[in-house]
Amino acid sequence: MDVPTRSFSTFTVGEAFRGQARIEWLRLSGGHYGKDHVIRQMEVGYISQKGRWTTSHGLTENPGEKFTLGKGHMPSMLVIRHGGLVDSIDLRLADGRSTSAGGTDGVCSKWEPRPGAVVLGFAGRAGAALDQIRIVHGTLKPGNYVQPH
């Protein structure tokens, strides 16, 4: 089945911070694409001041388990294996919980947010499988109170 490849981006960092958007849940679906075991689909449930919505990227007949982050929990590390496609994603939370899917091929890249930074969402490209992923993240800087003269 020939599925067109499409780019996706959920929101900008500014939009996420203004709307207090966060990832509520994630579903990673691994499967075979040709001879490779890769991420076939990624679904993300978001919540903000405006409500809830879901994004779905890729295509699968065997959806993975829904992984709920929980209020106040943000991804603290992502380990992504990649090459021509996104081979696997392992998402970890600071409380020790994690979810993962995909195969063992590709180059392994580990990503952790800097101090004060949070993962807000994902952007990338997908058709019948995920072939690019970008972690949308931002850092809130401490505010300074300026006393009027």
OpenMM code with the backbone's topology and positions (N, CA, C; nanometers):
from openmm import Vec3, app, unit

residues = "MET ASP VAL PRO THR ARG SER PHE SER THR PHE THR VAL GLY GLU ALA PHE ARG GLY GLN ALA ARG ILE GLU TRP LEU ARG LEU SER GLY GLY HIS TYR GLY LYS ASP HIS VAL ILE ARG GLN MET GLU VAL GLY TYR ILE SER GLN LYS GLY ARG TRP THR THR SER HIS GLY LEU THR GLU ASN PRO GLY GLU LYS PHE THR LEU GLY LYS GLY HIS MET PRO SER MET LEU VAL ILE ARG HIS GLY GLY LEU VAL ASP SER ILE ASP LEU ARG LEU ALA ASP GLY ARG SER THR SER ALA GLY GLY THR ASP GLY VAL CYS SER LYS TRP GLU PRO ARG PRO GLY ALA VAL VAL LEU GLY PHE ALA GLY ARG ALA GLY ALA ALA LEU ASP GLN ILE ARG ILE VAL HIS GLY THR LEU LYS PRO GLY ASN TYR VAL GLN PRO HIS".split()
positions = [
    Vec3(0.0839, -0.1178, 0.0000),
    Vec3(0.0000, 0.0000, 0.0000),
    Vec3(0.0884, 0.1242, 0.0000),
    Vec3(0.0701, 0.2094, -0.0962),
    Vec3(0.1498, 0.3306, -0.1086),
    Vec3(0.0804, 0.4429, -0.0319),
    Vec3(0.1433, 0.4898, 0.0750),
    Vec3(0.0876, 0.5960, 0.1586),
    Vec3(0.1741, 0.7195, 0.1420),
    Vec3(0.1132, 0.8348, 0.1076),
    Vec3(0.1946, 0.9559, 0.0915),
    Vec3(0.2612, 0.9968, 0.2228),
    Vec3(0.3830, 1.0462, 0.2101),
    Vec3(0.4562, 1.0952, 0.3263),
    Vec3(0.4170, 1.2404, 0.3513),
    Vec3(0.3852, 1.2704, 0.4764),
    Vec3(0.3436, 1.4058, 0.5134),
    Vec3(0.4223, 1.4535, 0.6354),
    Vec3(0.4572, 1.5821, 0.6321),
    Vec3(0.5209, 1.6442, 0.7480),
    Vec3(0.4146, 1.6773, 0.8508),
    Vec3(0.4536, 1.6775, 0.9771),
    Vec3(0.3600, 1.7167, 1.0833),
    Vec3(0.4316, 1.8022, 1.1861),
    Vec3(0.3566, 1.8921, 1.2452),
    Vec3(0.4036, 1.9776, 1.3529),
    Vec3(0.2811, 2.0178, 1.4328),
    Vec3(0.2843, 1.9990, 1.5609),
    Vec3(0.1668, 2.0227, 1.6435),
    Vec3(0.1451, 2.1703, 1.6719),
    Vec3(0.2468, 2.2381, 1.7220),
    Vec3(0.2364, 2.3788, 1.7576),
    Vec3(0.3762, 2.4347, 1.7785),
    Vec3(0.3845, 2.5662, 1.7884),
    Vec3(0.5129, 2.6285, 1.8198),
    Vec3(0.5323, 2.6272, 1.9716),
    Vec3(0.6536, 2.6504, 2.0145),
    Vec3(0.6832, 2.6558, 2.1581),
    Vec3(0.6011, 2.7660, 2.2238),
    Vec3(0.5929, 2.8821, 2.1586),
    Vec3(0.5149, 2.9939, 2.2144),
    Vec3(0.3683, 2.9584, 2.2304),
    Vec3(0.3097, 2.8942, 2.1287),
    Vec3(0.1689, 2.8524, 2.1372),
    Vec3(0.1482, 2.7532, 2.2516),
    Vec3(0.2413, 2.6598, 2.2675),
    Vec3(0.2305, 2.5603, 2.3741),
    Vec3(0.2347, 2.6265, 2.5116),
    Vec3(0.3292, 2.7189, 2.5314),
    Vec3(0.3394, 2.7852, 2.6614),
    Vec3(0.2179, 2.8737, 2.6887),
    Vec3(0.1728, 2.9487, 2.5881),
    Vec3(0.0562, 3.0361, 2.6084),
    Vec3(-0.0698, 2.9563, 2.6423),
    Vec3(-0.0884, 2.8419, 2.5780),
    Vec3(-0.2066, 2.7600, 2.6026),
    Vec3(-0.1881, 2.6554, 2.7108),
    Vec3(-0.0708, 2.6526, 2.7733),
    Vec3(-0.0366, 2.5542, 2.8754),
    Vec3(-0.0599, 2.4116, 2.8246),
    Vec3(-0.0163, 2.3854, 2.7011),
    Vec3(-0.0326, 2.2533, 2.6393),
    Vec3(0.0719, 2.1570, 2.6937),
    Vec3(0.0305, 2.0322, 2.7074),
    Vec3(0.1235, 1.9274, 2.7496),
    Vec3(0.0790, 1.7945, 2.6905),
    Vec3(0.1712, 1.7003, 2.6883),
    Vec3(0.1400, 1.5649, 2.6426),
    Vec3(0.0653, 1.4943, 2.7554),
    Vec3(-0.0516, 1.4403, 2.7243),
    Vec3(-0.1305, 1.3667, 2.8235),
    Vec3(-0.1038, 1.2160, 2.8126),
    Vec3(-0.0921, 1.1667, 2.6893),
    Vec3(-0.0646, 1.0245, 2.6670),
    Vec3(0.0051, 1.0051, 2.5329),
    Vec3(0.0621, 0.8867, 2.5155),
    Vec3(0.1368, 0.8533, 2.3947),
    Vec3(0.1124, 0.7056, 2.3621),
    Vec3(0.0989, 0.6750, 2.2335),
    Vec3(0.0875, 0.5362, 2.1882),
    Vec3(0.1867, 0.5161, 2.0739),
    Vec3(0.2842, 0.4292, 2.0965),
    Vec3(0.3843, 0.3954, 1.9955),
    Vec3(0.3505, 0.2579, 1.9390),
    Vec3(0.3498, 0.2458, 1.8078),
    Vec3(0.3186, 0.1185, 1.7430),
    Vec3(0.4339, 0.0768, 1.6540),
    Vec3(0.4987, -0.0306, 1.6919),
    Vec3(0.6069, -0.0856, 1.6117),
    Vec3(0.5523, -0.1892, 1.5154),
    Vec3(0.6270, -0.2192, 1.4125),
    Vec3(0.5859, -0.3209, 1.3166),
    Vec3(0.6843, -0.3296, 1.2026),
    Vec3(0.6606, -0.4233, 1.1137),
    Vec3(0.7502, -0.4418, 0.9999),
    Vec3(0.7109, -0.3506, 0.8848),
    Vec3(0.8122, -0.2919, 0.8243),
    Vec3(0.7974, -0.2123, 0.7033),
    Vec3(0.9047, -0.2650, 0.6092),
    Vec3(0.8631, -0.3468, 0.5139),
    Vec3(0.9615, -0.4195, 0.4337),
    Vec3(1.0294, -0.5198, 0.5240),
    Vec3(1.1616, -0.5210, 0.5240),
    Vec3(1.2354, -0.6137, 0.6098),
    Vec3(1.2711, -0.5526, 0.7461),
    Vec3(1.2416, -0.4253, 0.7649),
    Vec3(1.2804, -0.3556, 0.8879),
    Vec3(1.1687, -0.3535, 0.9912),
    Vec3(1.2076, -0.3609, 1.1203),
    Vec3(1.1137, -0.3436, 1.2313),
    Vec3(1.1296, -0.1988, 1.2788),
    Vec3(1.0247, -0.1189, 1.2630),
    Vec3(1.0329, 0.0265, 1.2835),
    Vec3(0.9096, 0.0770, 1.3599),
    Vec3(0.9048, 0.2083, 1.3802),
    Vec3(0.7848, 0.2728, 1.4341),
    Vec3(0.6898, 0.2950, 1.3173),
    Vec3(0.5789, 0.2254, 1.3197),
    Vec3(0.4794, 0.2390, 1.2127),
    Vec3(0.3856, 0.3563, 1.2398),
    Vec3(0.3561, 0.3816, 1.3689),
    Vec3(0.2635, 0.4908, 1.4004),
    Vec3(0.2932, 0.5467, 1.5391),
    Vec3(0.2728, 0.6765, 1.5516),
    Vec3(0.2826, 0.7441, 1.6801),
    Vec3(0.1563, 0.8279, 1.6972),
    Vec3(0.0854, 0.8030, 1.8057),
    Vec3(-0.0310, 0.8835, 1.8401),
    Vec3(0.0014, 0.9582, 1.9684),
    Vec3(-0.0383, 1.0845, 1.9747),
    Vec3(-0.0113, 1.1658, 2.0931),
    Vec3(-0.1400, 1.2358, 2.1335),
    Vec3(-0.1755, 1.2216, 2.2600),
    Vec3(-0.2903, 1.2929, 2.3158),
    Vec3(-0.2399, 1.4145, 2.3914),
    Vec3(-0.2930, 1.5303, 2.3560),
    Vec3(-0.2525, 1.6559, 2.4190),
    Vec3(-0.3680, 1.7118, 2.5003),
    Vec3(-0.3351, 1.7950, 2.5989),
    Vec3(-0.4348, 1.8672, 2.6769),
    Vec3(-0.3822, 2.0087, 2.6971),
    Vec3(-0.4723, 2.1065, 2.6927),
    Vec3(-0.4346, 2.2467, 2.7144),
    Vec3(-0.5539, 2.3194, 2.7744),
    Vec3(-0.5426, 2.4496, 2.7877),
    Vec3(-0.6545, 2.5314, 2.8348),
    Vec3(-0.7729, 2.5233, 2.7393),
    Vec3(-0.7479, 2.4921, 2.6126),
    Vec3(-0.8535, 2.4881, 2.5108),
    Vec3(-0.9203, 2.3513, 2.4996),
    Vec3(-0.8693, 2.2495, 2.5700),
    Vec3(-0.9292, 2.1175, 2.5633),
    Vec3(-0.8290, 2.0095, 2.5301),
    Vec3(-0.8814, 1.8965, 2.4808),
    Vec3(-0.7985, 1.7808, 2.4460),
    Vec3(-0.8042, 1.7564, 2.2963),
    Vec3(-0.6944, 1.7034, 2.2403),
    Vec3(-0.6934, 1.6621, 2.1006),
    Vec3(-0.5878, 1.5537, 2.0820),
    Vec3(-0.6008, 1.4808, 1.9734),
    Vec3(-0.5095, 1.3709, 1.9423),
    Vec3(-0.4499, 1.3917, 1.8044),
    Vec3(-0.3213, 1.3625, 1.7921),
    Vec3(-0.2562, 1.3604, 1.6616),
    Vec3(-0.2124, 1.2167, 1.6343),
    Vec3(-0.2166, 1.1771, 1.5090),
    Vec3(-0.1771, 1.0425, 1.4700),
    Vec3(-0.0916, 1.0527, 1.3441),
    Vec3(0.0252, 0.9882, 1.3475),
    Vec3(0.1199, 0.9969, 1.2367),
    Vec3(0.1690, 0.8576, 1.2033),
    Vec3(0.1586, 0.8192, 1.0769),
    Vec3(0.1968, 0.6868, 1.0332),
    Vec3(0.0726, 0.6007, 1.0149),
    Vec3(0.0948, 0.4712, 1.0003),
    Vec3(-0.0143, 0.3796, 0.9692),
    Vec3(0.0164, 0.2442, 1.0313),
    Vec3(-0.0799, 0.1870, 1.1031),
    Vec3(-0.0599, 0.0536, 1.1593),
    Vec3(-0.1927, -0.0183, 1.1738),
    Vec3(-0.1874, -0.1500, 1.1701),
    Vec3(-0.3043, -0.2323, 1.1977),
    Vec3(-0.2969, -0.2888, 1.3387),
    Vec3(-0.1840, -0.2706, 1.4058),
    Vec3(-0.1627, -0.3246, 1.5406),
    Vec3(-0.1198, -0.2136, 1.6361),
    Vec3(-0.2154, -0.1306, 1.6823),
    Vec3(-0.1765, -0.0210, 1.7713),
    Vec3(-0.1165, -0.0717, 1.9023),
    Vec3(-0.0176, 0.0023, 1.9510),
    Vec3(0.0457, -0.0306, 2.0783),
    Vec3(-0.0424, 0.0120, 2.1942),
    Vec3(0.0096, -0.0072, 2.3146),
    Vec3(-0.0638, 0.0307, 2.4354),
    Vec3(-0.0575, 0.1803, 2.4581),
    Vec3(-0.1661, 0.2350, 2.5083),
    Vec3(-0.1719, 0.3774, 2.5422),
    Vec3(-0.0953, 0.3979, 2.6738),
    Vec3(0.0012, 0.4899, 2.6733),
    Vec3(0.0846, 0.5193, 2.7898),
    Vec3(0.0469, 0.6579, 2.8412),
    Vec3(-0.0146, 0.6638, 2.9587),
    Vec3(-0.0573, 0.7907, 3.0178),
    Vec3(0.0554, 0.8470, 3.1033),
    Vec3(0.0926, 0.9718, 3.0753),
    Vec3(0.2015, 1.0339, 3.1497),
    Vec3(0.1573, 1.0730, 3.2905),
    Vec3(0.0384, 1.1300, 3.3040),
    Vec3(-0.0088, 1.1774, 3.4339),
    Vec3(0.0228, 1.3239, 3.4519),
    Vec3(-0.0634, 1.3921, 3.5246),
    Vec3(-0.0467, 1.5360, 3.5470),
    Vec3(0.0869, 1.5640, 3.6169),
    Vec3(0.1592, 1.6596, 3.5639),
    Vec3(0.2872, 1.6980, 3.6221),
    Vec3(0.4052, 1.6140, 3.5752),
    Vec3(0.3813, 1.5148, 3.4878),
    Vec3(0.4901, 1.4302, 3.4383),
    Vec3(0.5204, 1.4647, 3.2935),
    Vec3(0.6469, 1.4876, 3.2674),
    Vec3(0.6958, 1.5183, 3.1330),
    Vec3(0.8051, 1.4178, 3.0985),
    Vec3(0.8251, 1.3895, 2.9714),
    Vec3(0.9362, 1.3008, 2.9354),
    Vec3(1.0693, 1.3570, 2.9846),
    Vec3(1.1500, 1.2700, 3.0458),
    Vec3(1.2805, 1.3145, 3.0958),
    Vec3(1.3950, 1.2623, 3.0095),
    Vec3(1.3641, 1.1660, 2.9205),
    Vec3(1.4660, 1.1156, 2.8288),
    Vec3(1.3968, 1.0433, 2.7135),
    Vec3(1.4515, 1.0600, 2.5951),
    Vec3(1.4081, 0.9830, 2.4789),
    Vec3(1.5305, 0.9183, 2.4178),
    Vec3(1.5200, 0.7890, 2.3904),
    Vec3(1.6254, 0.7164, 2.3210),
    Vec3(1.5645, 0.6752, 2.1876),
    Vec3(1.6213, 0.7259, 2.0790),
    Vec3(1.5660, 0.7040, 1.9453),
    Vec3(1.6702, 0.6360, 1.8591),
    Vec3(1.6322, 0.5255, 1.7961),
    Vec3(1.7177, 0.4584, 1.6981),
    Vec3(1.6645, 0.4984, 1.5612),
    Vec3(1.7548, 0.5354, 1.4700),
    Vec3(1.7110, 0.5887, 1.3416),
    Vec3(1.8132, 0.5616, 1.2333),
    Vec3(1.7658, 0.5657, 1.1120),
    Vec3(1.8470, 0.5536, 0.9910),
    Vec3(1.7639, 0.6169, 0.8821),
    Vec3(1.7203, 0.5387, 0.7842),
    Vec3(1.6286, 0.5898, 0.6823),
    Vec3(1.4889, 0.6106, 0.7386),
    Vec3(1.4566, 0.5363, 0.8440),
    Vec3(1.3280, 0.5480, 0.9144),
    Vec3(1.3565, 0.5587, 1.0634),
    Vec3(1.2533, 0.5886, 1.1423),
    Vec3(1.2675, 0.5868, 1.2876),
    Vec3(1.2491, 0.4405, 1.3294),
    Vec3(1.3590, 0.3777, 1.3696),
    Vec3(1.3569, 0.2347, 1.4028),
    Vec3(1.2914, 0.2078, 1.5375),
    Vec3(1.3169, 0.2908, 1.6379),
    Vec3(1.2552, 0.2703, 1.7692),
    Vec3(1.2539, 0.4000, 1.8476),
    Vec3(1.1606, 0.4052, 1.9427),
    Vec3(1.1512, 0.5162, 2.0371),
    Vec3(1.1331, 0.4560, 2.1748),
    Vec3(1.2121, 0.5048, 2.2702),
    Vec3(1.1998, 0.4668, 2.4106),
    Vec3(1.1837, 0.5984, 2.4871),
    Vec3(1.0655, 0.6211, 2.5432),
    Vec3(1.0362, 0.7436, 2.6166),
    Vec3(1.0343, 0.7107, 2.7648),
    Vec3(1.1087, 0.7865, 2.8439),
    Vec3(1.1208, 0.7613, 2.9879),
    Vec3(1.0775, 0.8834, 3.0674),
    Vec3(1.0161, 0.8572, 3.1825),
    Vec3(0.9749, 0.9626, 3.2747),
    Vec3(1.0664, 0.9608, 3.3964),
    Vec3(1.0724, 1.0727, 3.4681),
    Vec3(1.1575, 1.0830, 3.5858),
    Vec3(1.1162, 0.9854, 3.6958),
    Vec3(0.9886, 0.9445, 3.6992),
    Vec3(0.9424, 0.8519, 3.8032),
    Vec3(0.9765, 0.7058, 3.7731),
    Vec3(1.0504, 0.6813, 3.6631),
    Vec3(1.0947, 0.5466, 3.6301),
    Vec3(1.0066, 0.4734, 3.5307),
    Vec3(0.8879, 0.5239, 3.5027),
    Vec3(0.8016, 0.4594, 3.4041),
    Vec3(0.8521, 0.4891, 3.2636),
    Vec3(0.8193, 0.3983, 3.1698),
    Vec3(0.8638, 0.4186, 3.0311),
    Vec3(0.7729, 0.3439, 2.9357),
    Vec3(0.7831, 0.3792, 2.8083),
    Vec3(0.7162, 0.3072, 2.7011),
    Vec3(0.8105, 0.3044, 2.5827),
    Vec3(0.8033, 0.1979, 2.5039),
    Vec3(0.8906, 0.1888, 2.3876),
    Vec3(0.8274, 0.0988, 2.2828),
    Vec3(0.8767, 0.1114, 2.1616),
    Vec3(0.8337, 0.0265, 2.0503),
    Vec3(0.9395, 0.0346, 1.9419),
    Vec3(0.9343, -0.0621, 1.8506),
    Vec3(1.0235, -0.0616, 1.7356),
    Vec3(1.1304, -0.1676, 1.7440),
    Vec3(1.2274, -0.1565, 1.6543),
    Vec3(1.3324, -0.2554, 1.6410),
    Vec3(1.4642, -0.2119, 1.7009),
    Vec3(1.5702, -0.2829, 1.6633),
    Vec3(1.7025, -0.2590, 1.7224),
    Vec3(1.8047, -0.2053, 1.6235),
    Vec3(1.7638, -0.1811, 1.4988),
    Vec3(1.8577, -0.1292, 1.3990),
    Vec3(1.8722, 0.0222, 1.4120),
    Vec3(1.9606, 0.0773, 1.3335),
    Vec3(1.9789, 0.2218, 1.3277),
    Vec3(2.0780, 0.2741, 1.4293),
    Vec3(2.1072, 0.4010, 1.4161),
    Vec3(2.1974, 0.4720, 1.5057),
    Vec3(2.1183, 0.5117, 1.6299),
    Vec3(2.1781, 0.4950, 1.7460),
    Vec3(2.1112, 0.5276, 1.8727),
    Vec3(2.1439, 0.6709, 1.9135),
    Vec3(2.0392, 0.7511, 1.9358),
    Vec3(2.0561, 0.8884, 1.9837),
    Vec3(1.9780, 0.9044, 2.1131),
    Vec3(2.0444, 0.9543, 2.2156),
    Vec3(1.9809, 0.9770, 2.3454),
    Vec3(1.9611, 1.1273, 2.3627),
    Vec3(1.8405, 1.1667, 2.4030),
    Vec3(1.8103, 1.3079, 2.4190),
    Vec3(1.7484, 1.3317, 2.5560),
    Vec3(1.8044, 1.4283, 2.6295),
    Vec3(1.7502, 1.4690, 2.7593),
    Vec3(1.7342, 1.6207, 2.7575),
    Vec3(1.6212, 1.6710, 2.8120),
    Vec3(1.6054, 1.8169, 2.8163),
    Vec3(1.7066, 1.8794, 2.9123),
    Vec3(1.7519, 1.9985, 2.8796),
    Vec3(1.8411, 2.0731, 2.9692),
    Vec3(1.7633, 2.1096, 3.0964),
    Vec3(1.8323, 2.1483, 3.2017),
    Vec3(1.7628, 2.1911, 3.3227),
    Vec3(1.6647, 2.3053, 3.2911),
    Vec3(1.5437, 2.2920, 3.3399),
    Vec3(1.4406, 2.3932, 3.3166),
    Vec3(1.3625, 2.3754, 3.1882),
    Vec3(1.4052, 2.2817, 3.1017),
    Vec3(1.3368, 2.2591, 2.9742),
    Vec3(1.2337, 2.1477, 2.9887),
    Vec3(1.1306, 2.1536, 2.9052),
    Vec3(1.0265, 2.0509, 2.9044),
    Vec3(0.9958, 2.0100, 2.7605),
    Vec3(0.9591, 1.8825, 2.7438),
    Vec3(0.9144, 1.8317, 2.6148),
    Vec3(0.7684, 1.8712, 2.5987),
    Vec3(0.7381, 1.9395, 2.4886),
    Vec3(0.6027, 1.9896, 2.4643),
    Vec3(0.5276, 1.9060, 2.3624),
    Vec3(0.5995, 1.8433, 2.2692),
    Vec3(0.5346, 1.7659, 2.1644),
    Vec3(0.6362, 1.7181, 2.0634),
    Vec3(0.5850, 1.6849, 1.9434),
    Vec3(0.6698, 1.6273, 1.8402),
    Vec3(0.6354, 1.6859, 1.7039),
    Vec3(0.7334, 1.6866, 1.6173),
    Vec3(0.7151, 1.7222, 1.4767),
    Vec3(0.7919, 1.6162, 1.3980),
    Vec3(0.7680, 1.6081, 1.2702),
    Vec3(0.8405, 1.5100, 1.1909),
    Vec3(0.7756, 1.4836, 1.0579),
    Vec3(0.7912, 1.3604, 1.0113),
    Vec3(0.7356, 1.3209, 0.8823),
    Vec3(0.7002, 1.1727, 0.8895),
    Vec3(0.5853, 1.1367, 0.8289),
    Vec3(0.5420, 0.9969, 0.8296),
    Vec3(0.4560, 0.9676, 0.7083),
    Vec3(0.4612, 0.8431, 0.6657),
    Vec3(0.3731, 0.7886, 0.5624),
    Vec3(0.3184, 0.6593, 0.6199),
    Vec3(0.3638, 0.5458, 0.5650),
    Vec3(0.3267, 0.4165, 0.6205),
    Vec3(0.4098, 0.3834, 0.7451),
    Vec3(0.5137, 0.4630, 0.7707),
    Vec3(0.5978, 0.4510, 0.8900),
    Vec3(0.6538, 0.5896, 0.9219),
    Vec3(0.7033, 0.6053, 1.0425),
    Vec3(0.7642, 0.7318, 1.0842),
    Vec3(0.9042, 0.7387, 1.0252),
    Vec3(0.9342, 0.8445, 0.9485),
    Vec3(1.0693, 0.8519, 0.8931),
    Vec3(1.1496, 0.9707, 0.9442),
    Vec3(1.0866, 1.0622, 1.0166),
    Vec3(1.1598, 1.1708, 1.0816),
    Vec3(1.0855, 1.2072, 1.2094),
    Vec3(1.1603, 1.2445, 1.3115),
    Vec3(1.0985, 1.2938, 1.4350),
    Vec3(1.1858, 1.4052, 1.4916),
    Vec3(1.1193, 1.5066, 1.5422),
    Vec3(1.1865, 1.6185, 1.6092),
    Vec3(1.1146, 1.6399, 1.7408),
    Vec3(1.1889, 1.6598, 1.8461),
    Vec3(1.1326, 1.6814, 1.9786),
    Vec3(1.1116, 1.8313, 1.9958),
    Vec3(0.9863, 1.8720, 2.0144),
    Vec3(0.9537, 2.0132, 2.0371),
    Vec3(0.9662, 2.0371, 2.1870),
    Vec3(1.0565, 2.1269, 2.2246),
    Vec3(1.0813, 2.1523, 2.3664),
    Vec3(1.1087, 2.3002, 2.3882),
    Vec3(1.0923, 2.3420, 2.5095),
    Vec3(1.1173, 2.4823, 2.5422),
    Vec3(1.1643, 2.4959, 2.6852),
    Vec3(1.2235, 2.6109, 2.7143),
    Vec3(1.2749, 2.6398, 2.8475),
    Vec3(1.2122, 2.7688, 2.8977),
    Vec3(1.1593, 2.7617, 3.0172),
    Vec3(1.1094, 2.8827, 3.0826),
    Vec3(1.2228, 2.9403, 3.1655),
    Vec3(1.2508, 3.0663, 3.1443),
    Vec3(1.3546, 3.1326, 3.2209),
    Vec3(1.2930, 3.1951, 3.3453),
    Vec3(1.3672, 3.2009, 3.4545),
    Vec3(1.3131, 3.2636, 3.5744),
    Vec3(1.2761, 3.4088, 3.5488),
    Vec3(1.1649, 3.4489, 3.6037),
    Vec3(1.1209, 3.5885, 3.5864),
    Vec3(1.1941, 3.6794, 3.6822),
    Vec3(1.2068, 3.8037, 3.6428),
    Vec3(1.2668, 3.9056, 3.7275),
    Vec3(1.1614, 4.0093, 3.7594),
    Vec3(1.1488, 4.0396, 3.8859),
    Vec3(1.0562, 4.1421, 3.9285),
    Vec3(1.1308, 4.2752, 3.9308),
    Vec3(1.0783, 4.3710, 3.8591),
    Vec3(1.1427, 4.5025, 3.8547),
    Vec3(1.0538, 4.5997, 3.9308),
    Vec3(1.1111, 4.6613, 4.0320),
    Vec3(1.0368, 4.7555, 4.1148),
    Vec3(1.0284, 4.8898, 4.0392),
    Vec3(0.9061, 4.9455, 4.0279),
    Vec3(0.8962, 5.0760, 3.9613),
    Vec3(0.9663, 5.1844, 4.0427),
    Vec3(1.0164, 5.2836, 3.9725),
    Vec3(1.0903, 5.3946, 4.0382),
    Vec3(0.9976, 5.4865, 4.1103),
] * unit.nanometer
topology = app.Topology()
chain = topology.addChain("A")
for resn in residues:
    res = topology.addResidue(resn, chain)
    for name in ("N", "CA", "C"):
        topology.addAtom(name, app.Element.getBySymbol(name[0]), res)
